[in-house]
C-alpha cells in the first residue's frame, strides 16, 4: 500500500461502542493518520507509524488539535434550512405554517440548487461529512442535492419525500407516482459515486395505506437502499396515526405491516414507543435517529435511553434541521446529554462521540465504509480545535482526563471548533 498523505495530531476514533467495550475508544495524544489515496491506511501513535512515512512525503502537522472521523447526521431536512427557528405551538401547526409553504419552492430547480449548495457547505463547516437527508416531494430537489454532493465528492444519503394525503395539493403525489418517481431516482443515483438513495415516506399520516404498501414493495425490490421516515415524535401525531390506521397495533406497526422495517431503515424520534415496538426494532435492526434539539424546540418529549439500550436498538444522533436548532453535532451532543439526564441516564462524552461517528455508521450499516479510522475506510475526517474559543481555552487549562476533554467539547463546542474538514483525504474549501 502506497502512503500518499500523512497527518500528525491527537487522534480519536472508535472500533466498538465504548459503553459495551472499554477498549473501544482509541486515543493517541501524539498520533499519525496515514492515507492511501482516498482511503485510510493506518492510524496510531506517531512514534510507531513514522517508519512507514515515505522520505519525500510532507506531514500535515496540527499541533494541539484532534483528528476525528467526520460527524454523521442521520436525520436532516435540507429544504428546511431557510425556516430554521420558526415559532409554533407544536409539530403539526409548525408543519402547516412553515414547513409545507417553504418546501413548495423546491419545484424550482434553481432554488433547490441554491439551498443545497448552502446546506452542504454548512454541514461541512460544522464537521458533518455524511448525512441522511430529506428532500421534498419534487424530484428536482433530489437531483439538486445529489448534484451538489457529487461535486464535493461527499457520501450522502437522500430521497424524495412521498406523501399522497393530508398535505397541500402543491406537495401531493399519488401512491403510484411516488413509487415511480422514487424508483427512477434510485436507478439514477443509488451507488453513483458516493451517493446513496433513501426511500422516504414522510410519515404515516401523510401516506395512504396504498402508498406505504408500494413503498414497502420498492424497499424489497431494492434491498440495499435506505428507508427513512418519522415515528412516535409527538403525542398528537401518534393519536392521529393510530386513528388513520386502526388495524395497526401501534404507530410503528403501521410501517412494519407494510414491510418497512429492516436493516438500513432509519426511524427519527421514537419517543413514544412501547416495549413491543422496541423489541421489533431490535429484531429487524431498524435504527433510531435521536433528535434532541428538535424534540426540545417543538416540545415533543424526552427520548428514553434505558429501554432503547436494553433492547439493543442501533442508535445515532441527528440535528433534524429545521425543527432542530443547530447544524452542529457538538451542540446536538450537548442537548442529547441533557435529555438523557432528565430521564435518569448518564451519557458519557465518549458515548456521544461514538453515536456521532461509528455508532451512526453502524446504524446505517456503513461501518465498513465511514465512521472510523479502520484501514480501508473512506478518509472523511475533521480537525477539532479544543481551544477554539476563549472559554474553551480557559477551561482546557484545568482538565483531568480525556473524558473531561471530550465532555467540555460537547458542552461548550460548536462550529468554531471545526478547524478543517477533509473529504476523501482532501481539505474542503468552500
C-alpha positions, 0 to 999 in steps of 0.5 A: 500500500502506497502512503500518499498523505500523512497527518500528525495530531491527537487522534480519536476514533472508535472500533466498538461502542465504548459503553459495551467495550472499554477498549473501544475508544482509541486515543493517541495524544501524539498520533499519525493518520496515514492515507492511501489515496482516498482511503485510510491506511493506518492510524496510531501513535506517531512514534510507531507509524513514522517508519512507514512515512515515505522520505519525500512525503510532507506531514500535515502537522496540527499541533494541539488539535484532534483528528476525528472521523467526520460527524454523521447526521442521520436525520436532516431536512435540507429544504428546511434550512431557510425556516430554521427557528420558526415559532409554533405551538407544536409539530403539526401547526409548525408543519402547516405554517412553515414547513409545507409553504417553504418546501413548495419552492423546491419545484424550482430547480434553481432554488433547490440548487441554491439551498443545497449548495448552502446546506452542504457547505454548512454541514461541512463547516460544522464537521458533518461529512455524511448525512441522511437527508430529506428532500421534498416531494419534487424530484428536482430537489433530489437531483439538486442535492445529489448534484451538489454532493457529487461535486464535493465528492461527499457520501450522502444519503437522500430521497424524495419525500412521498406523501399522497394525503393530508398535505397541500395539493402543491406537495401531493403525489399519488401512491403510484407516482411516488413509487415511480418517481422514487424508483427512477431516482434510485436507478439514477443515483443509488451507488453513483459515486458516493451517493446513496438513495433513501426511500422516504415516506414522510410519515404515516399520516401523510401516506395512504395505506396504498402508498406505504404498501408500494413503498414497502414493495420498492424497499424489497425490490431494492434491498440495499437502499435506505428507508427513512421516515418519522415515528412516535415524535409527538403525542398528537401525531401518534393519536392521529396515526393510530386513528388513520390506521386502526388495524395497526397495533401501534404507530410503528406497526403501521410501517412494519405491516407494510414491510418497512422495517429492516436493516438500513431503515432509519426511524427519527424520534421514537419517543413514544414507543412501547416495549413491543415496538422496541423489541421489533426494532431490535429484531429487524435492526431498524435504527433510531435517529435521536433528535434532541434539539428538535424534540426540545424546540417543538416540545415533543418529549424526552427520548428514553435511553434505558429501554432503547439500550436494553433492547439493543436498538442501533442508535445515532444522533441527528440535528433534524434541521429545521425543527432542530436548532443547530447544524452542529453535532457538538451542540446536538451532543450537548442537548442529547446529554441533557435529555438523557439526564432528565430521564435518569441516564448518564451519557458519557462524552465518549458515548456521544462521540461514538453515536456521532461517528461509528455508532451512526455508521453502524446504524446505517450499516456503513461501518465498513465504509465511514465512521472510523479510522479502520484501514480501508475506510473512506478518509472523511475526517475533521480537525477539532480545535479544543481551544477554539474559543476563549472559554474553551481555552480557559477551561482546557487549562484545568482538565483531568482526563480525556473524558473531561476533554471530550465532555467540555467539547460537547458542552461548550463546542460548536462550529468554531471548533471545526478547524478543517474538514477533509473529504476523501483525504482532501481539505474542503474549501468552500 
